[in-house]
Amino acid sequence: MARDPDAIQRDIEKARDSLAVTLDELTTKADPKRFVESGKASVQEKLNDPRVRYAMIGVGALVAVIVVRKIFR
């Protein structure tokens, strides 16, 4: 049984609209800016942890002492 051209056209338009919505969702999910913002938030959250913050300060101080000792030797 053959389908009429109007029904075929409506199916094509529905498929096209569905594809457009799907592509918009994929574009939003794969946006590099979104990944960067997520990464920044993650790093900022980790740096706000006192254990990490004080460990970084300790490592920085140790590196500074080593550099100063190398300079004056």
mmJSON file of the N, C-alpha and C atoms, coordinates in Angstrom:
{"data_MODEL":{"atom_site":{
"group_PDB":["ATOM","ATOM","ATOM","ATOM","ATOM","ATOM","ATOM","ATOM","ATOM","ATOM","ATOM","ATOM","ATOM","ATOM","ATOM","ATOM","ATOM","ATOM","ATOM","ATOM","ATOM","ATOM","ATOM","ATOM","ATOM","ATOM","ATOM","ATOM","ATOM","ATOM","ATOM","ATOM","ATOM","ATOM","ATOM","ATOM","ATOM","ATOM","ATOM","ATOM","ATOM","ATOM","ATOM","ATOM","ATOM","ATOM","ATOM","ATOM","ATOM","ATOM","ATOM","ATOM","ATOM","ATOM","ATOM","ATOM","ATOM","ATOM","ATOM","ATOM","ATOM","ATOM","ATOM","ATOM","ATOM","ATOM","ATOM","ATOM","ATOM","ATOM","ATOM","ATOM","ATOM","ATOM","ATOM","ATOM","ATOM","ATOM","ATOM","ATOM","ATOM","ATOM","ATOM","ATOM","ATOM","ATOM","ATOM","ATOM","ATOM","ATOM","ATOM","ATOM","ATOM","ATOM","ATOM","ATOM","ATOM","ATOM","ATOM","ATOM","ATOM","ATOM","ATOM","ATOM","ATOM","ATOM","ATOM","ATOM","ATOM","ATOM","ATOM","ATOM","ATOM","ATOM","ATOM","ATOM","ATOM","ATOM","ATOM","ATOM","ATOM","ATOM","ATOM","ATOM","ATOM","ATOM","ATOM","ATOM","ATOM","ATOM","ATOM","ATOM","ATOM","ATOM","ATOM","ATOM","ATOM","ATOM","ATOM","ATOM","ATOM","ATOM","ATOM","ATOM","ATOM","ATOM","ATOM","ATOM","ATOM","ATOM","ATOM","ATOM","ATOM","ATOM","ATOM","ATOM","ATOM","ATOM","ATOM","ATOM","ATOM","ATOM","ATOM","ATOM","ATOM","ATOM","ATOM","ATOM","ATOM","ATOM","ATOM","ATOM","ATOM","ATOM","ATOM","ATOM","ATOM","ATOM","ATOM","ATOM","ATOM","ATOM","ATOM","ATOM","ATOM","ATOM","ATOM","ATOM","ATOM","ATOM","ATOM","ATOM","ATOM","ATOM","ATOM","ATOM","ATOM","ATOM","ATOM","ATOM","ATOM","ATOM","ATOM","ATOM","ATOM","ATOM","ATOM","ATOM","ATOM","ATOM","ATOM","ATOM","ATOM","ATOM","ATOM","ATOM","ATOM","ATOM","ATOM"],
"id":[1,2,3,4,5,6,7,8,9,10,11,12,13,14,15,16,17,18,19,20,21,22,23,24,25,26,27,28,29,30,31,32,33,34,35,36,37,38,39,40,41,42,43,44,45,46,47,48,49,50,51,52,53,54,55,56,57,58,59,60,61,62,63,64,65,66,67,68,69,70,71,72,73,74,75,76,77,78,79,80,81,82,83,84,85,86,87,88,89,90,91,92,93,94,95,96,97,98,99,100,101,102,103,104,105,106,107,108,109,110,111,112,113,114,115,116,117,118,119,120,121,122,123,124,125,126,127,128,129,130,131,132,133,134,135,136,137,138,139,140,141,142,143,144,145,146,147,148,149,150,151,152,153,154,155,156,157,158,159,160,161,162,163,164,165,166,167,168,169,170,171,172,173,174,175,176,177,178,179,180,181,182,183,184,185,186,187,188,189,190,191,192,193,194,195,196,197,198,199,200,201,202,203,204,205,206,207,208,209,210,211,212,213,214,215,216,217,218,219],
"type_symbol":["N","C","C","N","C","C","N","C","C","N","C","C","N","C","C","N","C","C","N","C","C","N","C","C","N","C","C","N","C","C","N","C","C","N","C","C","N","C","C","N","C","C","N","C","C","N","C","C","N","C","C","N","C","C","N","C","C","N","C","C","N","C","C","N","C","C","N","C","C","N","C","C","N","C","C","N","C","C","N","C","C","N","C","C","N","C","C","N","C","C","N","C","C","N","C","C","N","C","C","N","C","C","N","C","C","N","C","C","N","C","C","N","C","C","N","C","C","N","C","C","N","C","C","N","C","C","N","C","C","N","C","C","N","C","C","N","C","C","N","C","C","N","C","C","N","C","C","N","C","C","N","C","C","N","C","C","N","C","C","N","C","C","N","C","C","N","C","C","N","C","C","N","C","C","N","C","C","N","C","C","N","C","C","N","C","C","N","C","C","N","C","C","N","C","C","N","C","C","N","C","C","N","C","C","N","C","C","N","C","C","N","C","C","N","C","C","N","C","C"],
"label_atom_id":["N","CA","C","N","CA","C","N","CA","C","N","CA","C","N","CA","C","N","CA","C","N","CA","C","N","CA","C","N","CA","C","N","CA","C","N","CA","C","N","CA","C","N","CA","C","N","CA","C","N","CA","C","N","CA","C","N","CA","C","N","CA","C","N","CA","C","N","CA","C","N","CA","C","N","CA","C","N","CA","C","N","CA","C","N","CA","C","N","CA","C","N","CA","C","N","CA","C","N","CA","C","N","CA","C","N","CA","C","N","CA","C","N","CA","C","N","CA","C","N","CA","C","N","CA","C","N","CA","C","N","CA","C","N","CA","C","N","CA","C","N","CA","C","N","CA","C","N","CA","C","N","CA","C","N","CA","C","N","CA","C","N","CA","C","N","CA","C","N","CA","C","N","CA","C","N","CA","C","N","CA","C","N","CA","C","N","CA","C","N","CA","C","N","CA","C","N","CA","C","N","CA","C","N","CA","C","N","CA","C","N","CA","C","N","CA","C","N","CA","C","N","CA","C","N","CA","C","N","CA","C","N","CA","C","N","CA","C","N","CA","C","N","CA","C","N","CA","C","N","CA","C","N","CA","C"],
"label_alt_id":[null,null,null,null,null,null,null,null,null,null,null,null,null,null,null,null,null,null,null,null,null,null,null,null,null,null,null,null,null,null,null,null,null,null,null,null,null,null,null,null,null,null,null,null,null,null,null,null,null,null,null,null,null,null,null,null,null,null,null,null,null,null,null,null,null,null,null,null,null,null,null,null,null,null,null,null,null,null,null,null,null,null,null,null,null,null,null,null,null,null,null,null,null,null,null,null,null,null,null,null,null,null,null,null,null,null,null,null,null,null,null,null,null,null,null,null,null,null,null,null,null,null,null,null,null,null,null,null,null,null,null,null,null,null,null,null,null,null,null,null,null,null,null,null,null,null,null,null,null,null,null,null,null,null,null,null,null,null,null,null,null,null,null,null,null,null,null,null,null,null,null,null,null,null,null,null,null,null,null,null,null,null,null,null,null,null,null,null,null,null,null,null,null,null,null,null,null,null,null,null,null,null,null,null,null,null,null,null,null,null,null,null,null,null,null,null,null,null,null],
"label_comp_id":["MET","MET","MET","ALA","ALA","ALA","ARG","ARG","ARG","ASP","ASP","ASP","PRO","PRO","PRO","ASP","ASP","ASP","ALA","ALA","ALA","ILE","ILE","ILE","GLN","GLN","GLN","ARG","ARG","ARG","ASP","ASP","ASP","ILE","ILE","ILE","GLU","GLU","GLU","LYS","LYS","LYS","ALA","ALA","ALA","ARG","ARG","ARG","ASP","ASP","ASP","SER","SER","SER","LEU","LEU","LEU","ALA","ALA","ALA","VAL","VAL","VAL","THR","THR","THR","LEU","LEU","LEU","ASP","ASP","ASP","GLU","GLU","GLU","LEU","LEU","LEU","THR","THR","THR","THR","THR","THR","LYS","LYS","LYS","ALA","ALA","ALA","ASP","ASP","ASP","PRO","PRO","PRO","LYS","LYS","LYS","ARG","ARG","ARG","PHE","PHE","PHE","VAL","VAL","VAL","GLU","GLU","GLU","SER","SER","SER","GLY","GLY","GLY","LYS","LYS","LYS","ALA","ALA","ALA","SER","SER","SER","VAL","VAL","VAL","GLN","GLN","GLN","GLU","GLU","GLU","LYS","LYS","LYS","LEU","LEU","LEU","ASN","ASN","ASN","ASP","ASP","ASP","PRO","PRO","PRO","ARG","ARG","ARG","VAL","VAL","VAL","ARG","ARG","ARG","TYR","TYR","TYR","ALA","ALA","ALA","MET","MET","MET","ILE","ILE","ILE","GLY","GLY","GLY","VAL","VAL","VAL","GLY","GLY","GLY","ALA","ALA","ALA","LEU","LEU","LEU","VAL","VAL","VAL","ALA","ALA","ALA","VAL","VAL","VAL","ILE","ILE","ILE","VAL","VAL","VAL","VAL","VAL","VAL","ARG","ARG","ARG","LYS","LYS","LYS","ILE","ILE","ILE","PHE","PHE","PHE","ARG","ARG","ARG"],
"label_asym_id":["A","A","A","A","A","A","A","A","A","A","A","A","A","A","A","A","A","A","A","A","A","A","A","A","A","A","A","A","A","A","A","A","A","A","A","A","A","A","A","A","A","A","A","A","A","A","A","A","A","A","A","A","A","A","A","A","A","A","A","A","A","A","A","A","A","A","A","A","A","A","A","A","A","A","A","A","A","A","A","A","A","A","A","A","A","A","A","A","A","A","A","A","A","A","A","A","A","A","A","A","A","A","A","A","A","A","A","A","A","A","A","A","A","A","A","A","A","A","A","A","A","A","A","A","A","A","A","A","A","A","A","A","A","A","A","A","A","A","A","A","A","A","A","A","A","A","A","A","A","A","A","A","A","A","A","A","A","A","A","A","A","A","A","A","A","A","A","A","A","A","A","A","A","A","A","A","A","A","A","A","A","A","A","A","A","A","A","A","A","A","A","A","A","A","A","A","A","A","A","A","A","A","A","A","A","A","A","A","A","A","A","A","A","A","A","A","A","A","A"],
"label_entity_id":["1","1","1","1","1","1","1","1","1","1","1","1","1","1","1","1","1","1","1","1","1","1","1","1","1","1","1","1","1","1","1","1","1","1","1","1","1","1","1","1","1","1","1","1","1","1","1","1","1","1","1","1","1","1","1","1","1","1","1","1","1","1","1","1","1","1","1","1","1","1","1","1","1","1","1","1","1","1","1","1","1","1","1","1","1","1","1","1","1","1","1","1","1","1","1","1","1","1","1","1","1","1","1","1","1","1","1","1","1","1","1","1","1","1","1","1","1","1","1","1","1","1","1","1","1","1","1","1","1","1","1","1","1","1","1","1","1","1","1","1","1","1","1","1","1","1","1","1","1","1","1","1","1","1","1","1","1","1","1","1","1","1","1","1","1","1","1","1","1","1","1","1","1","1","1","1","1","1","1","1","1","1","1","1","1","1","1","1","1","1","1","1","1","1","1","1","1","1","1","1","1","1","1","1","1","1","1","1","1","1","1","1","1","1","1","1","1","1","1"],
"label_seq_id":[1,1,1,2,2,2,3,3,3,4,4,4,5,5,5,6,6,6,7,7,7,8,8,8,9,9,9,10,10,10,11,11,11,12,12,12,13,13,13,14,14,14,15,15,15,16,16,16,17,17,17,18,18,18,19,19,19,20,20,20,21,21,21,22,22,22,23,23,23,24,24,24,25,25,25,26,26,26,27,27,27,28,28,28,29,29,29,30,30,30,31,31,31,32,32,32,33,33,33,34,34,34,35,35,35,36,36,36,37,37,37,38,38,38,39,39,39,40,40,40,41,41,41,42,42,42,43,43,43,44,44,44,45,45,45,46,46,46,47,47,47,48,48,48,49,49,49,50,50,50,51,51,51,52,52,52,53,53,53,54,54,54,55,55,55,56,56,56,57,57,57,58,58,58,59,59,59,60,60,60,61,61,61,62,62,62,63,63,63,64,64,64,65,65,65,66,66,66,67,67,67,68,68,68,69,69,69,70,70,70,71,71,71,72,72,72,73,73,73],
"pdbx_PDB_ins_code":[null,null,null,null,null,null,null,null,null,null,null,null,null,null,null,null,null,null,null,null,null,null,null,null,null,null,null,null,null,null,null,null,null,null,null,null,null,null,null,null,null,null,null,null,null,null,null,null,null,null,null,null,null,null,null,null,null,null,null,null,null,null,null,null,null,null,null,null,null,null,null,null,null,null,null,null,null,null,null,null,null,null,null,null,null,null,null,null,null,null,null,null,null,null,null,null,null,null,null,null,null,null,null,null,null,null,null,null,null,null,null,null,null,null,null,null,null,null,null,null,null,null,null,null,null,null,null,null,null,null,null,null,null,null,null,null,null,null,null,null,null,null,null,null,null,null,null,null,null,null,null,null,null,null,null,null,null,null,null,null,null,null,null,null,null,null,null,null,null,null,null,null,null,null,null,null,null,null,null,null,null,null,null,null,null,null,null,null,null,null,null,null,null,null,null,null,null,null,null,null,null,null,null,null,null,null,null,null,null,null,null,null,null,null,null,null,null,null,null],
"Cartn_x":[0.835,0.0,0.887,0.699,1.501,1.025,1.98,1.642,1.491,0.646,0.455,1.617,1.909,3.062,2.987,1.785,1.664,2.128,1.787,2.208,3.724,4.288,5.739,6.419,5.873,6.432,6.371,5.257,5.142,6.163,6.373,7.361,8.774,9.053,10.366,10.562,9.542,9.64,9.801,9.104,9.258,10.675,11.178,12.53,13.551,13.352,14.261,14.245,13.057,12.96,13.626,13.412,14.022,15.54,16.04,17.482,18.046,17.33,17.79,17.879,16.894,16.92,18.098,18.299,19.404,20.749,20.914,22.174,22.397,21.334,21.465,21.916,21.356,21.748,23.213,23.627,25.014,25.972,25.578,26.402,26.59,25.522,25.602,26.5,26.357,27.147,28.622,28.941,30.326,31.005,30.401,30.965,32.266,33.377,34.665,34.655,33.926,33.855,33.25,32.308,31.677,32.707,33.553,34.598,35.602,35.96,36.917,36.332,35.089,34.452,34.342,34.022,33.925,35.291,36.331,37.688,38.133,37.823,38.173,37.486,36.207,35.455,36.035,36.422,36.995,38.323,39.188,40.49,40.297,39.398,39.141,38.631,37.768,37.237,38.352,39.253,40.368,41.332,41.586,42.495,41.904,40.597,39.97,40.048,40.414,40.585,41.849,41.746,42.916,44.099,43.844,44.955,45.76,45.098,45.783,46.478,45.783,46.337,47.636,47.62,48.812,49.94,49.568,50.59,51.269,50.483,51.054,51.956,51.543,52.366,53.685,53.608,54.815,55.758,55.233,56.063,56.679,55.899,56.424,57.551,57.379,58.417,59.678,59.508,60.654,61.417,60.687,61.329,62.061,61.459,62.095,63.399,63.396,64.6,65.687,65.323,66.296,66.901,66.065,66.557,67.492,67.129,67.973,69.322,69.296,70.553,71.434,70.822,71.598,72.224,71.481,71.989,73.192,73.157,74.213,75.342,75.336,76.448,77.487],
"Cartn_y":[-1.17,0.0,1.243,2.123,3.328,4.405,5.157,6.256,7.522,8.409,9.642,10.592,11.471,12.376,13.29,13.676,14.549,13.841,12.562,11.797,11.63,11.389,11.243,12.566,13.679,14.998,15.285,14.95,15.158,14.315,13.077,12.215,12.791,13.306,13.913,15.138,15.962,17.153,16.787,15.749,15.301,14.784,14.008,13.473,14.607,15.601,16.746,17.536,17.767,18.483,17.695,16.399,15.543,15.574,15.514,15.57,16.917,18.006,19.334,19.427,18.894,18.912,18.096,16.931,16.072,16.746,17.374,18.076,19.245,19.97,21.062,20.541,19.415,18.825,18.382,17.762,17.32,18.51,19.577,20.777,21.358,21.364,21.879,20.999,19.683,18.761,18.769,18.989,18.906,20.272,21.293,22.635,22.694,23.044,23.1,24.082,25.173,26.141,25.495,24.608,23.91,23.037,22.353,21.518,22.374,23.516,24.405,24.906,25.347,25.85,24.751,23.549,22.418,22.112,22.151,21.913,22.985,24.242,25.341,25.163,24.829,24.651,23.507,22.436,21.282,21.639,22.331,22.731,23.71,24.655,25.642,24.957,23.977,23.234,22.494,21.882,21.16,22.117,23.271,24.234,24.875,24.88,25.424,24.462,23.219,22.245,22.625,22.837,23.276,22.309,21.022,20.068,20.297,20.496,20.723,22.084,23.076,24.436,24.477,23.903,23.946,23.068,21.985,21.154,21.926,22.659,23.466,24.577,25.188,26.227,25.613,24.43,23.751,23.418,22.915,22.58,23.848,24.904,26.174,26.709,26.62,27.081,26.233,24.927,24.04,24.369,24.589,24.947,26.279,27.236,28.542,28.393,27.575,27.354,26.711,25.73,25.058,26.034,26.869,27.845,28.841,29.326,30.294,29.64,28.402,27.714,27.545,27.217,27.049,28.383,29.462,30.774,31.184,30.951,31.402,30.404,29.337,28.374,28.669],
"Cartn_z":[0.0,0.0,0.0,-0.927,-1.094,-0.121,0.358,1.261,0.436,0.924,0.167,0.436,-0.491,-0.37,0.859,1.272,2.441,3.717,3.866,5.044,5.045,3.881,3.77,4.137,3.651,3.946,5.447,6.11,7.564,8.317,7.88,8.529,8.379,7.195,6.945,7.84,7.971,8.81,10.281,10.741,12.128,12.372,11.428,11.556,11.548,10.711,10.63,11.946,12.492,13.766,14.897,14.903,15.931,15.815,14.601,14.372,14.817,14.55,14.956,16.478,17.18,18.647,19.158,18.582,19.004,18.765,17.619,17.325,18.276,18.623,19.585,20.943,21.377,22.657,22.623,21.52,21.397,21.376,20.708,20.654,22.046,22.822,24.187,25.045,24.916,25.738,25.362,24.098,23.624,23.54,24.123,24.068,24.868,24.227,24.942,26.111,25.987,27.083,28.325,28.111,29.235,29.955,29.186,29.782,30.558,29.999,30.658,31.97,31.938,33.15,34.205,33.765,34.684,35.299,34.475,34.967,35.948,35.636,36.537,37.888,37.845,39.09,39.904,39.241,39.931,40.588,39.863,40.41,41.556,41.38,42.434,43.701,43.53,44.675,45.406,44.651,45.266,45.964,45.375,45.99,47.24,47.365,48.563,49.74,49.488,50.561,51.338,52.658,53.44,53.35,53.284,53.199,51.934,50.836,49.556,49.571,50.068,50.09,50.9,52.09,52.94,52.376,51.736,51.095,49.962,49.184,48.089,48.648,49.751,50.375,50.853,51.449,51.913,50.781,49.685,48.523,47.945,47.865,47.354,48.228,49.543,50.461,50.312,50.167,49.998,48.712,47.637,46.365,46.509,47.198,47.386,48.178,49.218,50.013,49.156,48.372,47.507,46.498,45.908,44.925,45.59,46.762,47.466,47.818,48.264,48.602,47.372,46.224,44.982,44.555,44.741,44.331,45.175,46.465,47.357,47.545,46.871,46.956,45.939],
"occupancy":[1.0,1.0,1.0,1.0,1.0,1.0,1.0,1.0,1.0,1.0,1.0,1.0,1.0,1.0,1.0,1.0,1.0,1.0,1.0,1.0,1.0,1.0,1.0,1.0,1.0,1.0,1.0,1.0,1.0,1.0,1.0,1.0,1.0,1.0,1.0,1.0,1.0,1.0,1.0,1.0,1.0,1.0,1.0,1.0,1.0,1.0,1.0,1.0,1.0,1.0,1.0,1.0,1.0,1.0,1.0,1.0,1.0,1.0,1.0,1.0,1.0,1.0,1.0,1.0,1.0,1.0,1.0,1.0,1.0,1.0,1.0,1.0,1.0,1.0,1.0,1.0,1.0,1.0,1.0,1.0,1.0,1.0,1.0,1.0,1.0,1.0,1.0,1.0,1.0,1.0,1.0,1.0,1.0,1.0,1.0,1.0,1.0,1.0,1.0,1.0,1.0,1.0,1.0,1.0,1.0,1.0,1.0,1.0,1.0,1.0,1.0,1.0,1.0,1.0,1.0,1.0,1.0,1.0,1.0,1.0,1.0,1.0,1.0,1.0,1.0,1.0,1.0,1.0,1.0,1.0,1.0,1.0,1.0,1.0,1.0,1.0,1.0,1.0,1.0,1.0,1.0,1.0,1.0,1.0,1.0,1.0,1.0,1.0,1.0,1.0,1.0,1.0,1.0,1.0,1.0,1.0,1.0,1.0,1.0,1.0,1.0,1.0,1.0,1.0,1.0,1.0,1.0,1.0,1.0,1.0,1.0,1.0,1.0,1.0,1.0,1.0,1.0,1.0,1.0,1.0,1.0,1.0,1.0,1.0,1.0,1.0,1.0,1.0,1.0,1.0,1.0,1.0,1.0,1.0,1.0,1.0,1.0,1.0,1.0,1.0,1.0,1.0,1.0,1.0,1.0,1.0,1.0,1.0,1.0,1.0,1.0,1.0,1.0,1.0,1.0,1.0,1.0,1.0,1.0],
"B_iso_or_equiv":[0.0,0.0,0.0,0.0,0.0,0.0,0.0,0.0,0.0,0.0,0.0,0.0,0.0,0.0,0.0,0.0,0.0,0.0,0.0,0.0,0.0,0.0,0.0,0.0,0.0,0.0,0.0,0.0,0.0,0.0,0.0,0.0,0.0,0.0,0.0,0.0,0.0,0.0,0.0,0.0,0.0,0.0,0.0,0.0,0.0,0.0,0.0,0.0,0.0,0.0,0.0,0.0,0.0,0.0,0.0,0.0,0.0,0.0,0.0,0.0,0.0,0.0,0.0,0.0,0.0,0.0,0.0,0.0,0.0,0.0,0.0,0.0,0.0,0.0,0.0,0.0,0.0,0.0,0.0,0.0,0.0,0.0,0.0,0.0,0.0,0.0,0.0,0.0,0.0,0.0,0.0,0.0,0.0,0.0,0.0,0.0,0.0,0.0,0.0,0.0,0.0,0.0,0.0,0.0,0.0,0.0,0.0,0.0,0.0,0.0,0.0,0.0,0.0,0.0,0.0,0.0,0.0,0.0,0.0,0.0,0.0,0.0,0.0,0.0,0.0,0.0,0.0,0.0,0.0,0.0,0.0,0.0,0.0,0.0,0.0,0.0,0.0,0.0,0.0,0.0,0.0,0.0,0.0,0.0,0.0,0.0,0.0,0.0,0.0,0.0,0.0,0.0,0.0,0.0,0.0,0.0,0.0,0.0,0.0,0.0,0.0,0.0,0.0,0.0,0.0,0.0,0.0,0.0,0.0,0.0,0.0,0.0,0.0,0.0,0.0,0.0,0.0,0.0,0.0,0.0,0.0,0.0,0.0,0.0,0.0,0.0,0.0,0.0,0.0,0.0,0.0,0.0,0.0,0.0,0.0,0.0,0.0,0.0,0.0,0.0,0.0,0.0,0.0,0.0,0.0,0.0,0.0,0.0,0.0,0.0,0.0,0.0,0.0,0.0,0.0,0.0,0.0,0.0,0.0],
"pdbx_formal_charge":[null,null,null,null,null,null,null,null,null,null,null,null,null,null,null,null,null,null,null,null,null,null,null,null,null,null,null,null,null,null,null,null,null,null,null,null,null,null,null,null,null,null,null,null,null,null,null,null,null,null,null,null,null,null,null,null,null,null,null,null,null,null,null,null,null,null,null,null,null,null,null,null,null,null,null,null,null,null,null,null,null,null,null,null,null,null,null,null,null,null,null,null,null,null,null,null,null,null,null,null,null,null,null,null,null,null,null,null,null,null,null,null,null,null,null,null,null,null,null,null,null,null,null,null,null,null,null,null,null,null,null,null,null,null,null,null,null,null,null,null,null,null,null,null,null,null,null,null,null,null,null,null,null,null,null,null,null,null,null,null,null,null,null,null,null,null,null,null,null,null,null,null,null,null,null,null,null,null,null,null,null,null,null,null,null,null,null,null,null,null,null,null,null,null,null,null,null,null,null,null,null,null,null,null,null,null,null,null,null,null,null,null,null,null,null,null,null,null,null],
"auth_seq_id":[1,1,1,2,2,2,3,3,3,4,4,4,5,5,5,6,6,6,7,7,7,8,8,8,9,9,9,10,10,10,11,11,11,12,12,12,13,13,13,14,14,14,15,15,15,16,16,16,17,17,17,18,18,18,19,19,19,20,20,20,21,21,21,22,22,22,23,23,23,24,24,24,25,25,25,26,26,26,27,27,27,28,28,28,29,29,29,30,30,30,31,31,31,32,32,32,33,33,33,34,34,34,35,35,35,36,36,36,37,37,37,38,38,38,39,39,39,40,40,40,41,41,41,42,42,42,43,43,43,44,44,44,45,45,45,46,46,46,47,47,47,48,48,48,49,49,49,50,50,50,51,51,51,52,52,52,53,53,53,54,54,54,55,55,55,56,56,56,57,57,57,58,58,58,59,59,59,60,60,60,61,61,61,62,62,62,63,63,63,64,64,64,65,65,65,66,66,66,67,67,67,68,68,68,69,69,69,70,70,70,71,71,71,72,72,72,73,73,73],
"auth_comp_id":["MET","MET","MET","ALA","ALA","ALA","ARG","ARG","ARG","ASP","ASP","ASP","PRO","PRO","PRO","ASP","ASP","ASP","ALA","ALA","ALA","ILE","ILE","ILE","GLN","GLN","GLN","ARG","ARG","ARG","ASP","ASP","ASP","ILE","ILE","ILE","GLU","GLU","GLU","LYS","LYS","LYS","ALA","ALA","ALA","ARG","ARG","ARG","ASP","ASP","ASP","SER","SER","SER","LEU","LEU","LEU","ALA","ALA","ALA","VAL","VAL","VAL","THR","THR","THR","LEU","LEU","LEU","ASP","ASP","ASP","GLU","GLU","GLU","LEU","LEU","LEU","THR","THR","THR","THR","THR","THR","LYS","LYS","LYS","ALA","ALA","ALA","ASP","ASP","ASP","PRO","PRO","PRO","LYS","LYS","LYS","ARG","ARG","ARG","PHE","PHE","PHE","VAL","VAL","VAL","GLU","GLU","GLU","SER","SER","SER","GLY","GLY","GLY","LYS","LYS","LYS","ALA","ALA","ALA","SER","SER","SER","VAL","VAL","VAL","GLN","GLN","GLN","GLU","GLU","GLU","LYS","LYS","LYS","LEU","LEU","LEU","ASN","ASN","ASN","ASP","ASP","ASP","PRO","PRO","PRO","ARG","ARG","ARG","VAL","VAL","VAL","ARG","ARG","ARG","TYR","TYR","TYR","ALA","ALA","ALA","MET","MET","MET","ILE","ILE","ILE","GLY","GLY","GLY","VAL","VAL","VAL","GLY","GLY","GLY","ALA","ALA","ALA","LEU","LEU","LEU","VAL","VAL","VAL","ALA","ALA","ALA","VAL","VAL","VAL","ILE","ILE","ILE","VAL","VAL","VAL","VAL","VAL","VAL","ARG","ARG","ARG","LYS","LYS","LYS","ILE","ILE","ILE","PHE","PHE","PHE","ARG","ARG","ARG"],
"auth_asym_id":["A","A","A","A","A","A","A","A","A","A","A","A","A","A","A","A","A","A","A","A","A","A","A","A","A","A","A","A","A","A","A","A","A","A","A","A","A","A","A","A","A","A","A","A","A","A","A","A","A","A","A","A","A","A","A","A","A","A","A","A","A","A","A","A","A","A","A","A","A","A","A","A","A","A","A","A","A","A","A","A","A","A","A","A","A","A","A","A","A","A","A","A","A","A","A","A","A","A","A","A","A","A","A","A","A","A","A","A","A","A","A","A","A","A","A","A","A","A","A","A","A","A","A","A","A","A","A","A","A","A","A","A","A","A","A","A","A","A","A","A","A","A","A","A","A","A","A","A","A","A","A","A","A","A","A","A","A","A","A","A","A","A","A","A","A","A","A","A","A","A","A","A","A","A","A","A","A","A","A","A","A","A","A","A","A","A","A","A","A","A","A","A","A","A","A","A","A","A","A","A","A","A","A","A","A","A","A","A","A","A","A","A","A","A","A","A","A","A","A"],
"auth_atom_id":["N","CA","C","N","CA","C","N","CA","C","N","CA","C","N","CA","C","N","CA","C","N","CA","C","N","CA","C","N","CA","C","N","CA","C","N","CA","C","N","CA","C","N","CA","C","N","CA","C","N","CA","C","N","CA","C","N","CA","C","N","CA","C","N","CA","C","N","CA","C","N","CA","C","N","CA","C","N","CA","C","N","CA","C","N","CA","C","N","CA","C","N","CA","C","N","CA","C","N","CA","C","N","CA","C","N","CA","C","N","CA","C","N","CA","C","N","CA","C","N","CA","C","N","CA","C","N","CA","C","N","CA","C","N","CA","C","N","CA","C","N","CA","C","N","CA","C","N","CA","C","N","CA","C","N","CA","C","N","CA","C","N","CA","C","N","CA","C","N","CA","C","N","CA","C","N","CA","C","N","CA","C","N","CA","C","N","CA","C","N","CA","C","N","CA","C","N","CA","C","N","CA","C","N","CA","C","N","CA","C","N","CA","C","N","CA","C","N","CA","C","N","CA","C","N","CA","C","N","CA","C","N","CA","C","N","CA","C","N","CA","C","N","CA","C","N","CA","C","N","CA","C","N","CA","C"],
"pdbx_PDB_model_num":[1,1,1,1,1,1,1,1,1,1,1,1,1,1,1,1,1,1,1,1,1,1,1,1,1,1,1,1,1,1,1,1,1,1,1,1,1,1,1,1,1,1,1,1,1,1,1,1,1,1,1,1,1,1,1,1,1,1,1,1,1,1,1,1,1,1,1,1,1,1,1,1,1,1,1,1,1,1,1,1,1,1,1,1,1,1,1,1,1,1,1,1,1,1,1,1,1,1,1,1,1,1,1,1,1,1,1,1,1,1,1,1,1,1,1,1,1,1,1,1,1,1,1,1,1,1,1,1,1,1,1,1,1,1,1,1,1,1,1,1,1,1,1,1,1,1,1,1,1,1,1,1,1,1,1,1,1,1,1,1,1,1,1,1,1,1,1,1,1,1,1,1,1,1,1,1,1,1,1,1,1,1,1,1,1,1,1,1,1,1,1,1,1,1,1,1,1,1,1,1,1,1,1,1,1,1,1,1,1,1,1,1,1,1,1,1,1,1,1]
}}}
